[in-house]
Amino acid sequence: MDLEKQPQKRPERHPAAPAPAAVSGTAPAMRASDADRDRVADILAEALAQGRLDAEEHAERIDATYRAKTLGELEPLVGDLPAAPDARSAPGTAADRGLPDASGAYGEPEEKLVAVFSSTTRRGRWRVAARTTAFSLFGNIEIDLTEATFTQRLTTVNAISILGNVEVRVPENVSLRGNGAGVLGNFEVVTLEAADPEAPVVVVNGYTVLGNVEARPKRGKLIADLLHAKLRKHLGH
């Protein structure tokens, strides 16, 4: 047989490498960092607040998020959700900037509270960040939102307690949601749905190891009508 007419042997094709994880644009086998897990938790919190996930689905994904070891394990948890996990860090986005207050200023996009063998308290009148990370190691953190100013619709609190305590208190006329896990500890979010569909939404997520994370409404505490009117105005209603 004429060798020139023989079909040429195609080079052996190796299986395609998995697509880079959407969490950070790097190989899915790379170990995930706490920041990677927090970004995924933020997307899941927004999906819960928007009704894209129900409470049970959200709880399962949050649990898987904080158990994930690699970026490849994180990517499927948000692959069917519209927002990219790193979209929150894009400059100029609404999630990053929050909504302006009456002076036209924007609230801080993120706040970090840390208590290591110590105590940290956030209370009184202040502009709530769109995202708050609370980390307690043999310490105590209290976040009291009952007199705070909400300048964005969604506020997310990521709470991690290791042999410590994190307590979150919200006004009775906001929506309180969230899920997490406790390992030989207590993680409790007393869910609340505000009568006003335009009310702020506070989502508390995280986990605790031999510690306590608790979020609940504070009886008798309400956001002032002025703040509600301001929020509705900035939301375009």
C-alpha positions as CSV (number, residue, x, y, z in Angstrom):
1,M,0.0,0.0,0.0
2,D,1.2,3.5,-0.9
3,L,2.4,5.0,2.3
4,E,1.4,8.5,1.1
5,K,-2.2,7.4,1.0
6,Q,-2.3,6.0,4.5
7,P,-4.2,8.2,7.0
8,Q,-1.7,10.2,9.1
9,K,-1.7,9.3,12.7
10,R,-3.0,12.1,14.7
11,P,-1.0,13.1,17.8
12,E,-2.2,11.6,21.0
13,R,-4.6,14.0,22.7
14,H,-4.4,14.3,26.4
15,P,-7.5,15.1,28.4
16,A,-8.1,18.8,28.7
17,A,-7.1,20.3,31.9
18,P,-10.0,21.5,34.0
19,A,-11.0,25.1,33.5
20,P,-9.5,27.5,36.0
21,A,-11.6,28.0,39.1
22,A,-13.8,31.0,38.9
23,V,-13.0,31.8,42.5
24,S,-9.6,33.4,41.8
25,G,-8.7,32.6,38.2
26,T,-6.1,30.1,39.2
27,A,-5.8,26.3,39.1
28,P,-8.6,24.5,40.9
29,A,-6.1,22.2,42.7
30,M,-4.6,25.2,44.5
31,R,-5.4,25.4,48.2
32,A,-8.2,27.8,49.1
33,S,-7.5,30.7,51.4
34,D,-9.9,32.1,54.0
35,A,-10.4,35.1,51.7
36,D,-11.5,32.7,48.9
37,R,-14.0,31.1,51.2
38,D,-15.3,34.5,52.4
39,R,-15.8,35.6,48.8
40,V,-17.9,32.5,48.1
41,A,-19.8,33.0,51.3
42,D,-20.6,36.6,50.2
43,I,-22.1,35.4,46.9
44,L,-24.2,32.8,48.7
45,A,-25.4,35.4,51.1
46,E,-26.5,37.6,48.2
47,A,-28.2,34.7,46.5
48,L,-30.1,33.9,49.7
49,A,-31.2,37.5,50.1
50,Q,-32.4,37.6,46.5
51,G,-34.3,34.4,46.8
52,R,-32.1,32.5,44.4
53,L,-31.3,29.9,47.1
54,D,-33.7,28.8,49.8
55,A,-32.5,28.4,53.4
56,E,-31.7,24.7,53.1
57,E,-29.7,25.1,49.9
58,H,-27.8,28.0,51.4
59,A,-27.0,26.1,54.6
60,E,-25.6,23.1,52.6
61,R,-23.5,25.4,50.4
62,I,-22.2,27.4,53.3
63,D,-21.2,24.2,55.1
64,A,-19.4,23.0,52.0
65,T,-17.7,26.4,51.6
66,Y,-16.0,26.3,55.0
67,R,-15.1,22.7,54.5
68,A,-13.5,23.2,51.1
69,K,-9.8,22.7,50.9
70,T,-9.2,23.7,47.2
71,L,-10.5,26.3,44.7
72,G,-11.9,23.5,42.6
73,E,-14.2,22.6,45.5
74,L,-15.4,26.2,45.8
75,E,-16.1,26.9,42.2
76,P,-19.2,24.6,41.8
77,L,-20.8,26.2,44.9
78,V,-21.4,29.5,43.0
79,G,-21.2,28.2,39.4
80,D,-25.0,28.5,38.9
81,L,-25.2,32.0,40.4
82,P,-25.1,35.2,38.3
83,A,-22.4,37.1,40.2
84,A,-18.8,36.1,39.9
85,P,-17.2,35.4,43.3
86,D,-14.7,38.3,42.8
87,A,-17.2,40.8,41.5
88,R,-17.5,42.4,44.9
89,S,-14.0,43.7,44.6
90,A,-14.5,45.3,41.2
91,P,-14.2,49.1,41.6
92,G,-17.3,51.1,41.1
93,T,-19.8,48.3,41.7
94,A,-22.8,48.9,43.8
95,A,-21.8,46.0,46.2
96,D,-18.4,47.6,46.7
97,R,-19.6,51.2,47.2
98,G,-22.9,50.6,49.0
99,L,-25.5,53.4,48.6
100,P,-24.8,57.0,49.3
101,D,-26.1,58.8,52.3
102,A,-27.7,62.2,52.3
103,S,-24.3,63.9,52.0
104,G,-23.4,61.8,48.9
105,A,-20.7,59.9,50.7
106,Y,-20.4,56.1,50.4
107,G,-20.1,53.8,53.4
108,E,-17.0,51.6,53.9
109,P,-17.3,48.4,51.8
110,E,-15.8,46.2,54.5
111,E,-15.0,46.3,58.2
112,K,-13.0,43.8,60.2
113,L,-13.4,43.1,63.9
114,V,-10.9,40.9,65.7
115,A,-10.8,39.7,69.3
116,V,-7.9,37.5,70.4
117,F,-7.9,37.0,74.2
118,S,-9.8,40.3,74.3
119,S,-13.2,42.0,73.8
120,T,-14.4,44.1,70.8
121,T,-17.7,46.0,70.7
122,R,-19.3,47.9,67.8
123,R,-22.4,49.8,68.8
124,G,-24.1,53.2,68.7
125,R,-24.5,55.4,65.6
126,W,-22.3,54.5,62.7
127,R,-22.6,53.8,59.0
128,V,-22.7,50.0,58.6
129,A,-20.3,48.5,56.1
130,A,-21.6,46.3,53.3
131,R,-19.6,43.5,54.7
132,T,-18.2,42.8,58.2
133,T,-15.8,40.0,59.2
134,A,-15.7,39.1,62.8
135,F,-13.0,36.8,64.1
136,S,-12.9,35.7,67.8
137,L,-10.2,33.5,69.3
138,F,-10.6,33.2,73.0
139,G,-12.4,36.5,72.8
140,N,-15.7,38.3,72.7
141,I,-17.2,40.4,69.9
142,E,-20.5,42.3,70.1
143,I,-22.0,43.9,67.0
144,D,-25.1,46.0,67.9
145,L,-26.8,47.3,64.8
146,T,-29.9,48.7,66.5
147,E,-28.8,52.3,66.2
148,A,-26.6,52.0,63.1
149,T,-27.3,53.7,59.8
150,F,-27.9,51.3,56.8
151,T,-26.8,52.8,53.5
152,Q,-27.1,49.6,51.5
153,R,-29.9,47.1,51.2
154,L,-27.8,44.0,52.0
155,T,-25.4,43.8,54.9
156,T,-23.3,40.6,55.4
157,V,-21.6,39.6,58.6
158,N,-19.1,36.7,58.4
159,A,-18.6,35.4,61.9
160,I,-15.9,33.0,62.9
161,S,-15.5,32.0,66.6
162,I,-12.9,29.6,68.0
163,L,-13.3,29.1,71.7
164,G,-14.8,32.6,71.7
165,N,-18.1,34.4,71.3
166,V,-19.7,36.6,68.6
167,E,-23.1,38.2,69.2
168,V,-25.0,40.2,66.6
169,R,-28.1,42.3,67.5
170,V,-30.4,43.9,64.9
171,P,-33.5,46.1,65.0
172,E,-36.9,44.3,64.9
173,N,-37.8,45.9,61.6
174,V,-35.1,44.5,59.4
175,S,-34.8,41.1,57.8
176,L,-32.3,38.7,59.5
177,R,-31.1,35.6,57.7
178,G,-28.1,33.4,57.7
179,N,-26.7,30.0,58.2
180,G,-23.5,28.4,59.5
181,A,-22.1,25.4,61.4
182,G,-20.9,24.7,64.9
183,V,-18.4,22.1,65.8
184,L,-18.8,21.3,69.5
185,G,-20.2,24.8,69.7
186,N,-23.4,26.9,69.0
187,F,-24.3,28.7,65.8
188,E,-27.7,30.3,66.0
189,V,-29.5,32.8,63.8
190,V,-33.0,33.7,64.8
191,T,-34.4,34.5,61.4
192,L,-36.7,37.5,60.9
193,E,-38.6,38.8,57.9
194,A,-39.5,42.5,58.0
195,A,-43.0,43.5,57.1
196,D,-41.6,46.2,54.9
197,P,-40.2,44.6,51.7
198,E,-37.8,47.5,51.3
199,A,-36.2,47.1,54.7
200,P,-32.5,46.3,55.0
201,V,-31.4,42.7,55.0
202,V,-28.8,41.4,57.4
203,V,-27.2,38.0,56.6
204,V,-25.0,36.3,59.2
205,N,-22.9,33.4,58.1
206,G,-19.9,31.5,59.4
207,Y,-18.9,28.8,61.8
208,T,-17.8,28.2,65.4
209,V,-15.5,25.6,67.0
210,L,-16.0,25.2,70.7
211,G,-17.5,28.6,70.7
212,N,-20.7,30.6,70.1
213,V,-22.1,32.7,67.3
214,E,-25.5,34.1,67.9
215,A,-27.6,36.6,65.9
216,R,-31.1,37.8,66.9
217,P,-33.4,40.8,66.9
218,K,-33.3,43.1,69.9
219,R,-36.8,43.6,71.4
220,G,-38.1,47.2,71.2
221,K,-35.4,48.5,68.9
222,L,-36.5,49.8,65.5
223,I,-34.8,51.8,62.7
224,A,-36.1,55.3,62.6
225,D,-38.7,56.2,59.9
226,L,-36.2,58.8,58.6
227,L,-33.7,56.1,57.8
228,H,-36.3,54.0,56.1
229,A,-37.4,56.9,53.9
230,K,-33.8,57.6,53.0
231,L,-33.2,54.0,52.1
232,R,-36.3,53.9,49.9
233,K,-35.1,57.0,48.2
234,H,-31.7,55.7,47.4
235,L,-33.2,52.4,46.2
236,G,-35.2,54.4,43.6
237,H,-38.6,53.7,45.2
